Amino acid sequence: MPPANPPVPANVAEPPHEGAPDGRWADRLRAEFLAAAADLDEAQTIGELRFYPDRTWHGYTYIPLSGTTGNANEVYGYVRFVAATDMRDQADFSAYADFTEETAERNPEWRLDLSDEIVGSWRGADGEVAQMTLVWGTALIDGGEVATAELGPHTVDQCTLVEERFTLLAPDVFAGELLEVRLYGADGGELARESLYADE
C-alpha cells in the first residue's frame, strides 16, 4: 500500500484486558461514576449499571458505564484511572457522567446504541488535529462479533463484542472525515453502521 496522506492515527488504544468488573472492583467503579453523576437531575433514580470493555490510551484506562433511570432515560459516562499492570490496584480516579432522553427503547429502528466523548487530541502534520474519541455502545441486533471505527477509508480501531457491548477509541474530525461505527458478524459481513453525526 502507498503511504497514507495524511497519516492517520489507527489502533492507538490497547485492546480490552479484563472481563466485566465484579466484586469490590465493580463497587469502586460504580461509586466513582455515581459521584460524577451526583449533580444530574436523574442521579437519585439510577438503576443497575452496565459495564463496557476497558480501553487504555495515553497512560489512562477508560471503563464506560450506563444505566437506566426512573424516568426511562439513560445515564452514561466512564471512569478513568492511571494505567498500570494490575488494573484493580489503582489510584487517581476521575469520572464523567451525563444523561439523555434518546434511548434505544424510544428508537426501535436503531441497530446500534452509541455514546461518545472526546478524551484527548492527536496532532498531525500541517496543524491538523484529530479529536480522540471514546465510543461505547451496544449491538441491538443478533449476530454481531466485532465493532469497528471507520474514518473515511481507514479502519482506525476495532473491538470484539462482550455481551453485545463494545468500546472504541479513535480519531474523529480529521483529514476531512468524520467517525463512523460498523458492526460485523463472524463471517466478516457488515450488519450495521452508524455515524456519530447521524442526527446532523
C-alpha positions in Angstrom: 0.0 0.0 0.0 1.2 3.6 -0.7 1.9 5.9 2.3 -1.1 7.4 3.9 -1.6 11.1 3.0 -2.0 12.5 5.6 -1.0 9.8 8.2 -4.0 8.8 10.3 -3.7 7.5 13.9 -5.1 4.0 14.0 -5.3 1.3 16.6 -3.7 3.6 19.2 -5.6 2.1 22.2 -4.7 -1.2 23.9 -7.3 -3.9 23.5 -9.5 -4.8 26.4 -7.6 -6.6 29.1 -10.2 -7.8 31.6 -13.7 -9.1 31.7 -16.7 -7.4 33.3 -15.8 -5.9 36.6 -17.1 -7.8 39.7 -16.9 -7.7 43.5 -15.2 -4.8 45.2 -13.7 -3.6 42.0 -17.1 -3.2 40.4 -18.3 -1.4 43.6 -15.4 1.0 43.4 -16.1 1.8 39.7 -19.8 2.3 40.4 -19.1 4.6 43.3 -16.7 6.8 41.2 -19.3 7.0 38.4 -22.2 7.8 40.7 -20.2 10.5 42.4 -19.7 12.1 38.9 -23.4 11.8 38.3 -24.5 13.3 41.6 -25.3 16.7 40.2 -27.6 15.3 37.4 -31.3 15.6 37.8 -31.6 11.9 37.2 -29.0 10.9 39.9 -31.4 9.7 42.5 -33.1 7.2 40.3 -30.2 5.4 38.5 -30.8 1.7 38.3 -28.3 -1.1 37.7 -25.2 0.0 35.9 -23.8 -1.8 32.9 -20.1 -2.0 32.2 -18.4 -1.9 28.8 -15.0 -3.2 27.8 -12.0 -1.3 29.1 -9.6 0.5 26.7 -6.2 2.0 27.6 -4.6 5.0 25.8 -2.1 7.7 26.6 -1.4 6.4 30.1 -5.1 6.1 31.2 -7.6 3.2 31.3 -11.2 4.0 30.5 -14.2 1.9 31.6 -17.5 3.2 30.3 -20.8 2.6 32.1 -24.5 3.2 31.5 -27.8 2.8 33.4 -31.5 3.4 33.1 -33.2 6.0 35.4 -36.6 6.1 36.9 -37.8 8.3 34.0 -36.6 5.7 31.5 -33.8 8.0 30.5 -30.2 6.8 30.2 -27.2 7.9 32.3 -23.9 7.3 30.6 -20.2 8.0 31.0 -16.9 6.5 32.1 -14.4 6.0 34.9 -10.8 6.8 34.1 -7.6 6.0 36.1 -3.9 5.8 35.6 -3.0 2.7 33.7 -0.9 0.0 35.4 -0.2 -3.7 35.2 -2.8 -4.6 37.8 -6.0 -2.8 36.8 -7.6 -3.5 40.2 -5.0 -1.7 42.3 -5.4 1.9 41.1 -5.4 5.5 42.3 -6.0 8.9 40.7 -9.6 8.1 39.6 -11.8 10.6 37.7 -15.2 10.1 36.1 -17.6 11.7 33.6 -21.3 11.3 33.6 -24.3 12.8 31.7 -27.8 11.7 30.7 -30.0 11.6 27.6 -33.7 11.1 26.8 -32.7 9.5 23.4 -32.7 5.8 24.3 -32.9 2.6 22.3 -36.3 1.8 23.8 -37.7 5.1 22.4 -36.0 4.4 19.0 -36.8 0.9 17.9 -35.3 1.5 14.5 -31.8 1.7 16.0 -29.4 -1.1 15.3 -26.5 0.3 17.4 -26.9 2.3 20.6 -23.8 4.6 20.9 -22.4 7.1 23.3 -19.2 9.1 22.8 -17.0 11.6 24.4 -13.7 13.4 23.3 -10.9 12.3 25.7 -7.9 13.9 24.0 -6.3 15.0 20.8 -3.7 13.9 18.3 -1.6 16.5 16.5 -0.8 15.6 12.9 1.1 17.4 10.1 0.3 21.0 9.0 -1.6 21.8 12.2 -4.2 19.1 11.7 -5.6 17.9 15.0 -7.7 14.7 15.4 -10.3 14.6 18.2 -9.5 11.3 20.0 -12.9 10.0 20.9 -14.1 7.2 23.2 -17.1 5.5 21.8 -19.0 2.8 23.6 -22.2 1.0 22.6 -24.5 -2.0 22.4 -25.4 -4.0 19.3 -29.2 -4.2 19.2 -29.3 -6.9 16.5 -28.2 -10.5 16.8 -25.0 -12.0 15.2 -22.5 -9.2 15.9 -18.9 -10.2 16.6 -16.7 -7.1 16.1 -17.3 -3.4 16.1 -15.0 -1.1 14.1 -14.3 2.6 14.0 -14.1 4.0 10.4 -12.6 7.3 9.4 -13.2 7.6 5.7 -11.4 4.7 4.0 -9.4 3.9 7.2 -10.3 1.3 9.9 -8.9 3.1 12.9 -10.0 0.8 15.8 -11.9 -2.4 16.5 -13.3 -4.3 19.5 -14.7 -7.8 20.0 -18.2 -7.6 21.5 -18.7 -8.7 25.1 -22.3 -9.4 26.0 -23.2 -7.3 22.9 -21.2 -4.3 24.2 -18.0 -2.7 22.8 -15.7 0.2 23.4 -13.7 2.0 20.7 -11.1 4.8 21.0 -10.4 6.5 17.7 -9.7 9.8 15.9 -12.6 11.9 14.7 -13.0 15.1 12.6 -9.6 14.6 10.9 -8.4 14.6 7.3 -11.8 15.9 6.2 -13.6 12.8 7.6 -16.0 12.0 10.4 -16.1 8.9 12.5 -18.5 6.0 11.8 -19.1 2.8 13.7 -19.7 -0.5 11.9 -20.8 -3.9 13.2 -19.6 -7.2 11.6 -20.6 -10.8 12.0 -18.5 -13.9 12.4 -18.3 -14.3 8.6 -17.0 -10.8 8.2 -20.2 -9.5 6.7 -21.4 -6.0 7.7 -24.5 -6.0 9.8 -24.9 -2.3 10.7 -23.3 1.1 10.5 -23.9 4.4 12.4 -22.3 7.8 12.1 -21.7 9.7 15.3 -23.3 12.6 13.4 -26.5 10.8 12.1 -28.8 13.4 13.6 -27.0 16.2 11.8 
